[in-house]
Amino acid sequence: MNVSSLVESVSTLAFFGLGGLEIVIAGGIVLLLFGNRLPGAAKSLGMSLSAFKKGIKEGEDDLDDRDEKAPS
């Protein structure tokens, strides 16, 4: 592997001007600071998404019921 291909592969990882190593270091710091709270946050996010989808489905069902009961 030559230097130019290594530079190209690192530049594809650039995110807001950050290289791959900086992203890995920032991710490690985030895990150290918030690691114990991440499972609870993920569970809460999943429950919220589930409740949102259920609400959307109920709203669509209510609209369908109202359309069926409406006089033609």
C-alpha beads as a LAMMPS data file, in Angstrom:
LAMMPS data file: protein, C-alpha beads

72 atoms
71 bonds

1 atom types
1 bond types

-500.0 500.0 xlo xhi
-500.0 500.0 ylo yhi
-500.0 500.0 zlo zhi

Masses

1 110.0

Atoms # bond

1 1 1 0.000 0.000 0.000
2 1 1 1.528 3.288 -1.036
3 1 1 1.140 6.646 0.651
4 1 1 -1.244 8.119 -1.923
5 1 1 -3.769 5.274 -1.557
6 1 1 -3.544 5.585 2.236
7 1 1 -4.215 9.331 2.014
8 1 1 -7.190 8.703 -0.285
9 1 1 -8.675 6.121 2.092
10 1 1 -8.271 8.452 5.066
11 1 1 -9.771 11.372 3.135
12 1 1 -12.891 9.298 2.424
13 1 1 -13.380 9.022 6.190
14 1 1 -13.266 12.804 6.565
15 1 1 -16.316 14.125 8.384
16 1 1 -16.462 17.866 9.066
17 1 1 -12.751 18.022 8.436
18 1 1 -11.972 15.213 10.878
19 1 1 -9.905 12.205 9.948
20 1 1 -10.540 8.609 10.904
21 1 1 -8.342 8.691 13.992
22 1 1 -10.054 11.803 15.342
23 1 1 -13.483 10.201 14.854
24 1 1 -12.348 7.061 16.704
25 1 1 -10.936 9.134 19.579
26 1 1 -14.125 11.228 19.822
27 1 1 -16.226 8.041 19.808
28 1 1 -14.108 6.605 22.603
29 1 1 -14.537 9.745 24.684
30 1 1 -18.313 9.667 24.127
31 1 1 -18.406 6.017 25.218
32 1 1 -16.401 6.801 28.346
33 1 1 -18.634 9.722 29.287
34 1 1 -22.042 8.331 28.328
35 1 1 -21.478 4.565 28.062
36 1 1 -23.616 3.625 31.045
37 1 1 -26.537 5.762 29.817
38 1 1 -26.554 4.607 26.185
39 1 1 -28.592 1.398 26.683
40 1 1 -31.313 3.310 28.541
41 1 1 -31.367 6.015 25.884
42 1 1 -31.610 3.418 23.112
43 1 1 -34.459 1.642 24.924
44 1 1 -36.290 4.938 25.417
45 1 1 -35.802 5.858 21.763
46 1 1 -37.129 2.466 20.665
47 1 1 -40.199 2.760 22.881
48 1 1 -40.865 6.279 21.584
49 1 1 -40.592 5.114 17.986
50 1 1 -42.913 2.200 18.693
51 1 1 -45.485 4.495 20.332
52 1 1 -45.231 6.916 17.395
53 1 1 -45.836 4.140 14.849
54 1 1 -48.774 2.848 16.919
55 1 1 -50.266 6.351 17.022
56 1 1 -49.898 6.762 13.270
57 1 1 -51.572 3.378 12.674
58 1 1 -54.454 4.245 15.019
59 1 1 -54.901 7.598 13.270
60 1 1 -55.033 5.904 9.877
61 1 1 -57.523 3.337 11.204
62 1 1 -59.728 6.121 12.595
63 1 1 -59.688 7.864 9.217
64 1 1 -60.587 4.610 7.461
65 1 1 -63.443 3.993 9.908
66 1 1 -64.751 7.510 9.412
67 1 1 -64.607 7.109 5.613
68 1 1 -66.542 3.831 5.816
69 1 1 -69.266 5.346 8.022
70 1 1 -69.681 8.471 5.900
71 1 1 -72.783 8.494 3.693
72 1 1 -72.058 7.987 0.010

Bonds

1 1 1 2
2 1 2 3
3 1 3 4
4 1 4 5
5 1 5 6
6 1 6 7
7 1 7 8
8 1 8 9
9 1 9 10
10 1 10 11
11 1 11 12
12 1 12 13
13 1 13 14
14 1 14 15
15 1 15 16
16 1 16 17
17 1 17 18
18 1 18 19
19 1 19 20
20 1 20 21
21 1 21 22
22 1 22 23
23 1 23 24
24 1 24 25
25 1 25 26
26 1 26 27
27 1 27 28
28 1 28 29
29 1 29 30
30 1 30 31
31 1 31 32
32 1 32 33
33 1 33 34
34 1 34 35
35 1 35 36
36 1 36 37
37 1 37 38
38 1 38 39
39 1 39 40
40 1 40 41
41 1 41 42
42 1 42 43
43 1 43 44
44 1 44 45
45 1 45 46
46 1 46 47
47 1 47 48
48 1 48 49
49 1 49 50
50 1 50 51
51 1 51 52
52 1 52 53
53 1 53 54
54 1 54 55
55 1 55 56
56 1 56 57
57 1 57 58
58 1 58 59
59 1 59 60
60 1 60 61
61 1 61 62
62 1 62 63
63 1 63 64
64 1 64 65
65 1 65 66
66 1 66 67
67 1 67 68
68 1 68 69
69 1 69 70
70 1 70 71
71 1 71 72
